[in-house]
Amino acid sequence: MSNTRDRLVTTTAELFRRQGYTGTGLKQIVTAAGAPFGSLYHFFPGGKEHLGAEVIRWSGASYLALVNEFFDPAPDVATAIEWAFAGAGMTLAQTDYADACPIATVALEVASTNETLRQATAEVFESWIVAVAARFESAGIAADAARALTLTVLSLLEGAFLFCRAARTLEPMAAAGATATAAVRAALLARSG
Amino acid sequence: MSNTRDRLVTTTAELFRRQGYTGTGLKQIVTAAGAPFGSLYHFFPGGKEHLGAEVIRWSGASYLALVNEFFDPAPDVATAIEWAFAGAGMTLAQTDYADACPIATVALEVASTNETLRQATAEVFESWIVAVAARFESAGIAADAARALTLTVLSLLEGAFLFCRAARTLEPMAAAGATATAAVRAALLARSG
């Protein structure tokens, strides 16, 4: 039974990523997950919003793990950021520009319409910000600067995802990645200053 | 009658901005616009997609005019960008974090689900990119650098909109605006180099 629950979450995450929260119906979810309709309300008594909040948190945790995969082997944090943008571009191209931020579409849909889900997206974003800022701090960048740098880097990534998906080109990711990498390198140089 | 058409477009633009394309129903549109239901199909025989494409183009043109309002009076293009991010933050705060990019939510919703509307969003984004890059070029920045700088600045703005709306704080806009302004100043300094 817990396999069914997992399948509902991972299937819904994929649907949210490609078509958003409002555009994803419960029937489509159970069909795509190969799950009986009743299982959805069994595992998520609060229905679509309940499942939605769970999917946002699960997607956020998965993406955070992915980010760490770039930082762990990288020789320095600037290189990690360079790799992360290159990886994001490659994934976009490999998935016909569908596989970008797992929660951005949902976050914009719910920001002014569903307070429960807005808070879930805010918590996920904050978890990413804290994790990336901690990497920058570990590299010797002061806490305030590390947080501002993180907001800059993540804004560049999210904005580039939007422009890349709309235009079906990697040009915005290349420009944003170069700026993000340069900003991190500049912050590393400023440490010793 | 053309007043009714205009009202349908401007009302739908506002609804798309706050709740997206999928979440906006035709009944809600005609009710909010105070228009008879039949008028929607009279002016937009293609229905929601037809109206949607028109709204995306109209919103894009309105936003482009707004961008020009920052460049025209500014002493230099870096100051224009500084003002634009400050203005974006003020508008967010004044509208309870609802009034951000007019087409970003729709763009993410349709990127992988509606090719007609995806193309409309891509055309709007390209019109912004061309207009801002032209301003940078007029300031003496080389064409390739001007376009990359524009993609960086607009990615920062769109990404910051997402994080600000989710967390209901202006912190991401402040960080993104500082980076965008610094990047433009650096490009201006590099001209003479």
Interface residues (C-beta under 8 A of the other chain):
Chain A: R18 Q19 G20 T22 G23 D96 Y97 A98 A104 T105 A107 L108 E109 A111 S112 T113 R118 T121 A122 F125 E126 R147 A148 L149 L151 T152 L154 S155 L156 L157 E158 G159 A160 L162 F163 R165 A166 A167 R168 E171 P172 A174 A175 A176 A178 T179 A183
Chain B: R18 Q19 G20 T22 G23 D96 Y97 A98 A104 T105 A107 L108 E109 A111 S112 T113 R118 T121 A122 F125 E126 R147 A148 L149 L151 T152 L154 S155 L156 L157 E158 G159 A160 L162 F163 R165 A166 A167 R168 E171 P172 A174 A175 A176 A178 T179 A183
